[in-house]
């Protein structure tokens, strides 16, 4: 019997996880909203995302690129979002594992991250 079948046998009436519902009253609400937005952008590109593939050449012609060159802002935004996601995973793992010695520094580190990101 596969793992999935075993779980269904043990929990025949298990509900699917509704991430919007479980995060609505938690500190993860903003992270979930970001996740939804980024997922939506990936599935349905915005005009801004599509224009990254089109550049105007010196002679006035348009060049369509399969691999656009990211702007410095795009790169910095990506790094910031990756750091934010990593911080979220670390905080979540600390909450799941229970308070651990290394986790005592997390509130200060998170506050420092928000300050550097210009959020706080």
C-alpha positions in Angstrom: 0.0 0.0 0.0 1.4 3.4 -1.0 1.9 6.2 1.5 -1.0 8.2 0.1 -3.4 5.2 0.4 -2.2 4.5 4.0 -3.0 8.1 4.9 -6.4 8.0 3.3 -7.1 4.8 5.2 -6.0 6.4 8.5 -7.8 9.7 7.8 -10.8 9.0 5.5 -12.5 12.4 6.0 -9.4 14.6 5.9 -10.1 18.1 4.5 -7.8 19.8 2.0 -5.7 22.5 3.5 -7.1 26.0 2.9 -4.1 28.2 3.3 -6.1 31.4 3.1 -8.3 30.3 6.0 -5.4 29.1 8.2 -3.4 32.3 7.7 -6.1 34.9 7.9 -5.6 35.6 11.7 -1.9 34.9 11.9 1.5 36.5 11.3 1.6 34.6 8.0 -1.3 36.6 6.5 1.0 39.0 4.6 3.3 36.2 3.4 0.4 34.3 2.0 -0.9 37.5 0.2 2.6 37.9 -1.4 2.6 34.2 -2.3 -0.8 34.6 -4.0 0.3 37.7 -5.9 3.5 36.1 -7.1 1.7 32.9 -8.1 -0.9 34.9 -10.0 1.8 36.9 -11.8 3.6 33.7 -12.8 0.4 32.2 -14.3 -1.0 35.5 -15.7 1.9 37.8 -16.6 1.3 41.5 -16.1 1.9 44.1 -18.8 5.0 45.2 -16.8 6.3 41.6 -16.9 5.7 41.2 -20.6 7.4 44.5 -21.4 10.6 43.2 -20.0 10.8 41.1 -23.2 10.5 44.1 -25.5 13.2 46.7 -26.0 13.4 49.6 -28.4 16.5 49.7 -30.5 18.4 52.8 -31.6 16.9 52.7 -35.0 13.3 52.7 -33.5 12.7 49.0 -34.2 11.4 46.7 -31.4 13.4 43.7 -30.3 11.6 40.8 -28.6 13.9 38.8 -26.3 13.3 35.3 -25.0 15.7 35.9 -22.1 15.2 39.5 -21.0 18.0 41.3 -19.1 16.7 42.0 -15.6 17.0 45.5 -14.2 18.9 46.2 -11.0 15.5 46.7 -9.3 14.3 43.3 -10.5 17.4 41.6 -9.1 17.2 43.5 -5.7 13.5 42.7 -5.4 14.2 39.0 -6.1 16.9 38.9 -3.4 14.7 40.7 -0.9 11.8 38.3 -1.6 14.1 35.3 -1.3 15.4 36.6 2.1 11.9 37.2 3.3 10.9 33.7 2.3 13.9 32.2 4.0 13.1 34.2 7.2 9.6 32.9 7.1 10.7 29.3 6.8 13.2 29.8 9.7 10.5 31.4 11.9 8.0 28.7 11.0 10.5 25.9 11.6 11.3 27.4 15.0 7.6 27.5 15.8 7.1 23.9 14.8 10.2 22.6 16.6 9.3 24.6 19.7 11.5 27.3 21.1 15.2 26.3 20.6 18.2 28.2 21.8 19.2 29.5 18.4 15.6 30.7 17.9 16.0 33.2 20.7 17.7 35.6 18.3 15.0 35.4 15.6 12.8 38.4 16.8 15.9 40.7 16.7 17.1 39.3 13.4 13.6 39.7 11.8 13.3 43.3 13.1 16.8 44.0 11.6 15.7 42.5 8.3 12.6 44.7 8.2 14.7 47.7 9.0 17.2 47.0 6.2 14.3 46.2 3.7 12.8 49.6 4.6 9.6 48.1 5.9 9.9 49.1 9.5 
